[in-house]
C-alpha cells in the first residue's frame, strides 16, 4: 500500500512541476478597460498647453504580475497621417497584479496623464482640420523578466472648436 501511495505522490509531484514550468513561460497580457475623458476640446485661441486624462484603468488578462513601465504617444490627423511623435518614452511605474481568482480581478488606475496640445492645435489650425487623435502605447513588463513585454494601446480624441 505504501508503494502505491509513493507512486501517486511522485506522479502528482511531476505533474505539479510541469504545470509550474508552463506558467513561468506566460507573457504579461494587460488591457485598458476605462479612460476618462476619451477626448479633449480645444479652440484656436486656447492657452491650455496640456490635455488631462483623469483616469486610465488597466487589468491583467492572465496570472502574470506586471509593471507599467512607459508611455509613448503619437498624434494622427483624420487621414491617418502622423502629425507629431512618437515621443520619447515617458517613464511610469505601476504594479498590475495578475489574476488569481477569475471572480476578483484587480484594477490598476493611472491618474492625471498629460498630453501636450500646442503642436496638434497648431497643425489643426494650419490645415483647417477639426479633429485629430492620439495613439497611446503603454509598455508593460513582466515582474521578474524585463524581456517579456506587452503593450496596451488606446486612442484619445482631440477636437478643435471654431
Secondary structure as the mmCIF struct_conf table of DSSP 4:
data_model
#
loop_
_struct_conf.conf_type_id
_struct_conf.id
_struct_conf.beg_label_comp_id
_struct_conf.beg_label_asym_id
_struct_conf.beg_label_seq_id
_struct_conf.end_label_comp_id
_struct_conf.end_label_asym_id
_struct_conf.end_label_seq_id
HELX_RH_AL_P HELX_RH_AL_P1 UNK A 2 UNK A 23
TURN_TY1_P TURN_TY1_P1 UNK A 24 UNK A 25
HELX_LH_PP_P HELX_LH_PP_P1 UNK A 26 UNK A 28
STRN STRN1 UNK A 30 UNK A 36
BEND BEND1 UNK A 38 UNK A 38
STRN STRN2 UNK A 39 UNK A 43
TURN_TY1_P TURN_TY1_P2 UNK A 44 UNK A 45
STRN STRN3 UNK A 50 UNK A 60
BEND BEND2 UNK A 61 UNK A 63
STRN STRN4 UNK A 66 UNK A 77
TURN_TY1_P TURN_TY1_P3 UNK A 78 UNK A 79
STRN STRN5 UNK A 82 UNK A 85
HELX_LH_PP_P HELX_LH_PP_P2 UNK A 86 UNK A 89
STRN STRN6 UNK A 90 UNK A 96
HELX_LH_PP_P HELX_LH_PP_P3 UNK A 97 UNK A 99
BEND BEND3 UNK A 100 UNK A 100
STRN STRN7 UNK A 101 UNK A 101
TURN_TY1_P TURN_TY1_P4 UNK A 102 UNK A 103
STRN STRN8 UNK A 104 UNK A 104
STRN STRN9 UNK A 107 UNK A 116
HELX_RH_AL_P HELX_RH_AL_P2 UNK A 118 UNK A 127
TURN_TY1_P TURN_TY1_P5 UNK A 128 UNK A 128
STRN STRN10 UNK A 131 UNK A 142
BEND BEND4 UNK A 143 UNK A 144
TURN_TY1_P TURN_TY1_P6 UNK A 146 UNK A 147
STRN STRN11 UNK A 149 UNK A 161
#
